[in-house]
Amino acid sequence: MIIVNLGDIIMHTIHFESDIPVRYTPDLTVIGAGPGGIAAAVSAARQGIDTLLLDAHTMPGGMSTAARVPIFMPYSDGIRILCGGFGEEAILRLHDYSSSLGFDSAESIDAEHLKLVYEDMLMESGVHVLYESRLAKVQMDGTRIESIIVTAPDGLFAVKSRIFIDGTGNGTVAAWAGAPFEFGAPDGDVMPSTLCSLWTGFDWTTYQKGGLHNHGEKAMLDLLEQAFNSGELSQRDFHNTGIFRISQYTAAANISHEFNVNPSSAESITAALITGRKRLKEYERFYRQYIPGFANAQIIDSGSLLGCREGRRILGDYVLTRKDFDARRDFPDEIGRYNFAADIHPSHPGRTAIEEHKKHFHESCMKRGESYGIPYRILLPRNVKNLLTCGRCVSCDRDVFASIRVIPGCYITGQAAGIASAIALENGNDDPRKIHIPDLRSKLMHLGVYMH
């Protein structure tokens, strides 16, 4: 697959002009109902802010539900919870749902139950939620977002707000508003995407004893090599994260990659979804034939969103770097801390690539109790006054991005963006840069956020 460069396509243009109704005028609008966007919306609404949450899909959660990502990734440093407040509450509520069915979910995600958790929290806090509402355009007044244009089943409409939060994951609002951004590595490499899948019909006890779980085991790598050489698997992708049990009868898989996907290109995403679904059938046959406990297993669903690992990194007032990560740095405007390794998935298939990845990953793993600080400034896009970012698109280099992009990291930045917006609005301004940082930190610590 190649990244489609729309600049290489000759396109005719038309002039489009229309009177578009201003349908909503909340104090705060959050665009994107992924983990970061939901955390932002709920956190602001709980502070009494009139909040609108828009999402292009049909459910809350983004990667954590629609994409069927199977696990949260670390939310503790081994001593304390790092996503205190919204994140901890959401995880505990999910555990309660799972426990009521006799299953301990631990770090795994039962997406259907997590949707309910999110919607309960959204409705209880008073957030106005609109699904199937996709951003179409950002209208600027100098360096301030004046309004956004949204396309929905009932047509185009405008939203005016005093503050906006970009929870799109790909930094779409910020980029369209004129904020600078980076994407991928300097050499053009991009982390691959994954179409996650839902499985049933397995014998989990046999699977656990079988010794063939993921790319951390030489036996699995050798078995994959055999399947590549025989043509049973068509792509030499040794990065097999594995399958995770999410309920008594279902498991979710984070296996196979689609390389060189550009999440800003409909052509690229479409191609990845089509080939991803075909590739999953290869893995279904592979698992049924070779993996203990999966002889009668089958895939019953795949993600309705592609699991895109890499997108725009919106450049903000500060860029969090690998040096900060390695130094476990503290910041005066710290809004939380996180500790996941720099998990940069290989940009190219092959056994050498996975061995290099494992080395890089393990070198960046943090010890028990360690974490790096997250400064508020990485949520403030350059060149735009009344906008914050949260989730995957915050201001950082590629190594930190590979850590903070996962669900608990998105909870941390989303919650901070929501509380910061509330403070600004309560003080009568629409510029999140003008808030009193000690007030923000005090509110976050009261919610249970760990920081230095």
Legacy VTK file of the C-alpha trace (Angstrom):
# vtk DataFile Version 3.0
C-alpha trace
ASCII
DATASET POLYDATA
POINTS 452 float
0.000 0.000 0.000
1.210 3.555 -0.673
0.225 6.829 0.867
-1.934 8.753 -1.570
-0.657 12.274 -2.191
-3.676 14.318 -3.180
-1.313 16.938 -4.583
-0.521 14.507 -7.406
-4.178 14.240 -8.420
-5.452 16.791 -10.926
-8.774 18.063 -9.630
-11.256 20.551 -10.995
-12.793 22.961 -8.535
-16.262 24.337 -7.978
-17.416 27.365 -6.048
-19.788 26.502 -3.227
-21.685 29.069 -1.224
-24.583 28.502 1.154
-26.406 30.010 4.101
-25.762 27.554 6.920
-27.821 27.680 10.122
-26.028 28.169 13.428
-27.703 25.313 15.256
-25.716 25.200 18.505
-23.926 27.823 20.609
-22.540 26.014 23.675
-19.732 27.515 25.724
-17.517 24.521 24.837
-17.503 22.184 21.851
-15.433 19.004 21.813
-14.882 17.446 18.398
-14.212 13.704 18.586
-15.631 11.262 21.143
-12.566 9.080 21.577
-11.046 8.486 25.030
-9.557 11.982 25.160
-12.624 13.783 23.844
-15.003 11.994 26.199
-12.732 12.715 29.181
-12.629 16.390 28.179
-16.391 16.710 27.683
-17.370 14.937 30.908
-14.764 16.811 32.958
-15.924 20.205 31.688
-19.629 19.416 32.053
-19.105 18.290 35.634
-17.763 21.790 36.295
-21.070 23.224 35.101
-19.971 24.111 31.552
-22.514 23.905 28.699
-20.733 21.276 26.570
-21.418 19.819 23.131
-19.617 16.623 22.002
-19.571 15.759 18.289
-18.420 12.522 16.695
-18.445 11.271 13.115
-19.169 7.694 14.176
-22.177 6.021 15.821
-20.810 5.395 19.298
-18.513 6.854 21.941
-14.974 5.621 22.439
-13.185 5.792 19.088
-10.201 3.438 19.196
-11.286 2.023 22.577
-14.647 0.766 21.239
-15.256 1.154 17.502
-11.738 0.050 16.563
-11.925 -2.882 19.033
-8.537 -2.180 20.614
-8.407 -5.075 23.114
-6.579 -3.620 26.135
-6.110 -0.272 27.876
-2.303 -0.495 28.157
-0.687 0.467 31.504
-2.706 2.766 33.738
-0.517 2.319 36.828
3.188 2.737 37.564
2.977 -0.283 39.879
2.360 1.914 42.911
-0.399 4.340 41.959
-3.023 4.924 39.268
-1.756 7.415 36.674
-5.079 8.203 35.006
-6.812 9.221 38.226
-10.163 10.931 37.935
-12.062 10.210 34.733
-9.827 7.360 33.550
-9.836 5.471 36.818
-13.606 5.905 37.110
-14.239 4.589 33.591
-11.995 1.546 34.142
-13.610 0.723 37.492
-17.098 1.037 36.010
-16.095 -1.364 33.231
-14.756 -3.799 35.827
-18.122 -3.635 37.610
-19.952 -4.521 34.386
-17.609 -7.457 33.732
-17.784 -8.687 37.315
-21.578 -8.751 37.161
-21.162 -11.382 34.410
-18.619 -13.380 36.361
-15.523 -12.189 34.493
-12.529 -10.161 35.702
-11.693 -7.829 32.819
-8.329 -6.692 34.296
-6.763 -4.528 31.525
-8.928 -5.924 28.702
-11.762 -4.023 27.021
-15.230 -5.391 26.418
-16.151 -2.712 23.885
-19.922 -3.129 24.149
-19.832 -2.580 27.902
-17.356 0.308 27.585
-19.783 2.097 25.261
-22.371 1.911 28.025
-19.873 3.165 30.597
-19.011 6.167 28.451
-22.625 6.995 27.654
-23.615 6.700 31.317
-20.885 9.186 32.236
-21.817 11.527 29.396
-25.532 11.533 30.212
-24.989 11.847 33.968
-22.734 14.884 33.480
-25.157 16.604 31.105
-23.022 16.578 27.942
-25.027 17.120 24.742
-23.852 14.325 22.419
-24.304 14.190 18.638
-23.206 11.145 16.623
-22.907 10.976 12.818
-21.749 14.598 12.937
-18.534 15.084 10.986
-16.358 18.170 10.890
-16.485 19.770 7.425
-14.720 23.108 7.885
-13.167 25.413 10.465
-14.096 29.095 10.180
-11.426 31.452 11.514
-11.513 35.040 12.714
-7.834 35.895 12.759
-6.221 33.409 15.151
-9.522 32.541 16.826
-11.949 29.807 15.749
-15.184 31.635 15.027
-17.246 28.545 14.215
-17.089 25.061 12.782
-19.193 23.614 9.957
-20.560 20.124 10.520
-22.164 17.678 8.097
-24.824 15.364 9.527
-27.789 13.269 8.322
-29.960 16.388 8.509
-27.581 18.545 6.480
-24.911 21.147 7.135
-24.971 23.250 10.270
-22.642 25.580 12.145
-21.533 25.527 15.774
-20.253 28.604 17.574
-18.440 28.249 20.883
-16.127 30.280 23.048
-13.643 27.391 23.310
-13.116 24.259 21.207
-11.247 21.056 22.036
-9.738 18.885 19.308
-10.343 15.260 20.303
-10.238 13.908 16.749
-7.069 11.884 17.332
-5.593 13.170 14.086
-5.517 16.856 15.043
-7.995 17.720 12.307
-9.468 20.809 13.962
-6.057 22.225 14.866
-4.553 21.532 11.445
-7.512 23.072 9.623
-7.319 26.071 11.966
-3.733 26.681 10.863
-1.683 25.105 13.653
1.627 23.586 12.517
2.093 19.848 12.835
4.424 16.927 12.188
3.582 13.469 10.893
5.683 10.334 10.942
9.451 10.074 11.051
11.851 12.471 9.284
12.529 9.784 6.658
8.809 9.423 5.944
8.237 6.228 7.938
4.821 5.862 9.556
3.737 3.341 12.158
1.408 0.725 10.645
-2.293 0.480 11.432
-4.211 -2.606 12.569
-7.731 -3.816 11.930
-8.527 -5.416 15.287
-10.958 -8.337 15.472
-13.373 -10.166 17.776
-13.118 -13.968 18.162
-15.175 -16.726 19.738
-15.111 -20.534 19.863
-11.707 -20.841 21.593
-10.560 -22.976 24.514
-8.751 -20.405 26.619
-7.200 -22.870 29.065
-5.590 -24.797 26.222
-4.453 -21.548 24.595
-2.777 -20.347 27.775
-0.827 -23.608 28.046
0.102 -23.697 24.374
3.098 -21.353 24.428
2.179 -19.604 21.154
0.877 -16.174 22.129
2.844 -13.292 20.602
6.063 -12.087 18.995
7.877 -12.223 22.344
8.199 -15.990 21.936
10.711 -17.538 19.532
8.309 -20.424 18.883
5.688 -17.973 17.595
8.211 -16.181 15.407
9.351 -19.512 13.940
5.750 -20.556 13.293
5.040 -17.249 11.568
8.170 -17.718 9.446
6.880 -21.121 8.390
3.499 -19.664 7.424
5.111 -16.852 5.433
7.326 -19.289 3.528
4.382 -21.571 2.737
2.234 -18.657 1.573
-0.406 -19.250 4.264
0.226 -15.698 5.447
0.860 -13.289 2.604
2.768 -10.537 4.431
5.994 -11.084 6.386
4.715 -9.261 9.459
6.293 -10.688 12.608
4.732 -8.106 14.931
1.994 -10.217 16.521
0.751 -8.536 19.702
-1.651 -11.375 20.388
-5.205 -12.151 21.435
-6.757 -11.007 24.721
-9.774 -12.479 26.438
-12.380 -9.752 27.029
-15.326 -11.809 28.333
-16.285 -15.398 29.142
-16.901 -16.201 25.484
-15.050 -13.622 23.394
-11.497 -12.461 22.798
-10.119 -9.493 20.854
-7.064 -9.684 18.622
-4.472 -7.034 17.862
-2.756 -8.884 15.020
-1.522 -8.000 11.511
-0.530 -4.621 10.151
-1.402 -2.356 7.262
1.686 -0.376 6.357
2.083 3.236 5.179
-1.452 4.299 6.043
-2.190 8.018 6.032
-5.104 8.714 8.417
-5.708 12.032 6.635
-6.504 10.262 3.340
-9.812 8.537 2.624
-8.119 6.634 -0.220
-5.436 5.292 2.118
-7.836 4.318 4.924
-10.225 2.609 2.488
-7.446 0.527 0.954
-6.242 -0.494 4.429
-9.717 -1.557 5.548
-10.267 -3.689 2.438
-6.910 -5.459 2.644
-7.160 -5.691 6.441
-10.404 -7.666 6.282
-8.901 -10.053 3.733
-5.788 -10.472 5.858
-7.863 -11.376 8.919
-9.243 -14.404 7.070
-5.662 -15.605 6.576
-5.039 -15.274 10.307
-8.286 -17.053 11.140
-7.123 -20.088 9.098
-3.637 -19.829 10.611
-4.906 -19.773 14.203
-7.382 -22.606 13.614
-4.662 -24.815 12.154
-1.649 -24.042 14.358
-2.565 -22.321 17.628
-3.581 -24.594 20.537
-7.094 -23.837 21.730
-8.184 -22.155 18.495
-9.107 -25.188 16.348
-12.795 -24.221 16.435
-12.393 -20.459 16.751
-13.772 -17.932 14.328
-13.757 -14.188 13.775
-17.216 -12.742 14.339
-16.432 -9.059 13.894
-13.706 -6.594 12.965
-13.292 -2.979 13.973
-15.649 -0.474 12.386
-12.739 1.946 12.611
-9.188 1.208 11.489
-6.737 1.214 14.386
-4.479 4.037 13.206
-1.418 4.330 15.444
0.124 7.423 13.927
-1.311 10.745 12.869
-0.597 14.436 13.123
1.354 15.721 16.116
0.103 19.279 16.584
2.948 21.586 17.601
2.114 23.496 20.751
3.681 25.964 23.164
5.976 23.139 24.292
7.074 19.972 22.509
7.511 17.034 24.902
10.624 15.116 23.831
12.454 11.849 24.341
14.963 13.753 26.499
12.099 14.705 28.828
10.907 11.096 28.762
14.349 9.675 29.599
14.911 12.238 32.380
11.470 11.445 33.920
11.170 15.249 33.905
8.881 17.316 36.142
7.195 20.513 34.932
5.770 23.541 36.754
2.610 23.258 34.614
2.363 19.480 34.984
-1.153 18.095 34.474
-0.358 14.418 35.006
2.280 11.754 34.513
2.557 8.644 32.382
4.922 5.699 31.996
4.250 3.553 28.897
7.281 2.677 26.782
8.033 4.316 23.428
6.108 1.703 21.439
7.012 2.586 17.841
5.676 -0.297 15.745
7.964 -1.272 12.844
7.224 0.719 9.693
8.275 -2.184 7.471
7.654 -5.951 7.601
10.406 -8.484 8.311
12.055 -10.338 11.181
14.892 -7.834 11.540
12.321 -5.068 12.008
10.572 -6.837 14.885
13.853 -7.591 16.674
14.858 -3.919 16.394
11.422 -2.926 17.682
11.653 -5.207 20.716
15.090 -3.806 21.577
13.881 -0.197 21.280
10.741 -0.975 23.292
12.536 -2.689 26.179
15.179 0.062 26.369
12.409 2.602 26.920
10.441 0.647 29.553
10.151 2.386 32.893
10.760 0.792 36.267
8.181 0.474 39.023
7.219 3.913 40.313
8.764 5.803 37.390
6.913 8.193 35.092
7.404 11.344 33.049
5.586 14.640 33.539
3.050 15.973 31.033
3.081 19.795 30.782
-0.130 21.716 30.120
1.581 23.608 27.275
1.482 20.535 24.988
-2.315 20.978 24.829
-2.056 24.529 23.434
-1.660 24.619 19.621
0.450 27.378 18.180
-1.302 30.122 16.222
-4.802 29.372 17.574
-6.205 31.147 20.656
-9.389 29.355 21.710
-8.425 25.732 21.060
-6.939 22.902 23.090
-5.867 19.480 21.875
-6.078 16.194 23.749
-5.420 12.541 23.098
-3.161 11.271 20.361
-2.414 14.604 18.654
-0.807 16.571 21.518
2.527 18.348 21.049
5.414 15.878 21.353
8.135 14.186 19.344
7.623 10.763 17.795
9.073 8.777 20.712
6.816 10.410 23.299
3.904 10.155 20.868
4.437 6.376 20.804
3.929 6.355 24.581
1.201 8.912 25.243
-1.003 7.882 22.279
-2.603 4.956 24.166
-5.928 5.091 26.024
-4.785 6.034 29.587
-2.585 8.794 28.151
-5.606 10.136 26.262
-7.677 10.101 29.463
-5.017 12.203 31.225
-4.742 14.906 28.546
-8.480 14.929 27.854
-9.399 15.473 31.490
-6.870 18.310 31.774
-8.186 19.987 28.599
-11.745 19.830 29.931
-10.860 21.256 33.349
-8.669 23.984 31.792
-11.532 25.007 29.501
-13.885 25.198 32.461
-11.482 27.411 34.408
-11.065 29.767 31.454
-14.800 30.024 30.838
-15.595 30.519 34.525
-13.141 33.434 34.509
-14.846 34.989 31.498
-12.176 34.406 28.853
-11.864 32.194 25.782
-8.070 31.878 25.811
-6.908 28.770 27.726
-3.404 30.262 27.909
-4.621 32.862 30.400
-5.693 30.491 33.149
-3.946 30.328 36.530
-1.914 27.104 36.410
-2.031 26.464 40.187
-5.845 26.468 39.929
-5.701 23.838 37.191
-3.276 21.648 39.116
-5.310 21.983 42.307
-8.524 20.880 40.594
-6.774 17.945 38.928
-5.170 16.775 42.159
-8.566 16.989 43.855
-9.855 14.584 41.175
-7.091 12.119 42.019
-4.500 12.980 39.382
-0.930 12.049 40.359
1.673 14.694 39.630
4.930 16.066 41.073
LINES 1 453
452 0 1 2 3 4 5 6 7 8 9 10 11 12 13 14 15 16 17 18 19 20 21 22 23 24 25 26 27 28 29 30 31 32 33 34 35 36 37 38 39 40 41 42 43 44 45 46 47 48 49 50 51 52 53 54 55 56 57 58 59 60 61 62 63 64 65 66 67 68 69 70 71 72 73 74 75 76 77 78 79 80 81 82 83 84 85 86 87 88 89 90 91 92 93 94 95 96 97 98 99 100 101 102 103 104 105 106 107 108 109 110 111 112 113 114 115 116 117 118 119 120 121 122 123 124 125 126 127 128 129 130 131 132 133 134 135 136 137 138 139 140 141 142 143 144 145 146 147 148 149 150 151 152 153 154 155 156 157 158 159 160 161 162 163 164 165 166 167 168 169 170 171 172 173 174 175 176 177 178 179 180 181 182 183 184 185 186 187 188 189 190 191 192 193 194 195 196 197 198 199 200 201 202 203 204 205 206 207 208 209 210 211 212 213 214 215 216 217 218 219 220 221 222 223 224 225 226 227 228 229 230 231 232 233 234 235 236 237 238 239 240 241 242 243 244 245 246 247 248 249 250 251 252 253 254 255 256 257 258 259 260 261 262 263 264 265 266 267 268 269 270 271 272 273 274 275 276 277 278 279 280 281 282 283 284 285 286 287 288 289 290 291 292 293 294 295 296 297 298 299 300 301 302 303 304 305 306 307 308 309 310 311 312 313 314 315 316 317 318 319 320 321 322 323 324 325 326 327 328 329 330 331 332 333 334 335 336 337 338 339 340 341 342 343 344 345 346 347 348 349 350 351 352 353 354 355 356 357 358 359 360 361 362 363 364 365 366 367 368 369 370 371 372 373 374 375 376 377 378 379 380 381 382 383 384 385 386 387 388 389 390 391 392 393 394 395 396 397 398 399 400 401 402 403 404 405 406 407 408 409 410 411 412 413 414 415 416 417 418 419 420 421 422 423 424 425 426 427 428 429 430 431 432 433 434 435 436 437 438 439 440 441 442 443 444 445 446 447 448 449 450 451
